């Protein structure tokens, strides 16, 4: 984005739900599904503030699958898989 001269404004919103939680074993793990809403998250040209449109057909709300592990006292996101080919 720096090379393209763009920045983001706003923030995405989430509707996350824990699908599974395994607290046994060496590392506790969780699988989470999220409906990522990017409608309030804009990409703009840094110098002019002109909005850069999303790619044609890009849903503004789409599911993501997330894998997380608990390292010490905090959860760490290990993998995020976006499913931008469908909406939620």
PyMOL commands that set and color helices and strands:
alter all, ss='L'
color gray80, all
select strands_A, chain A and resi 6-10+16-22+29-37+41-45+51-52+61-71+74-82
alter strands_A, ss='S'
color yellow, strands_A
deselect
rebuild
show_as cartoon
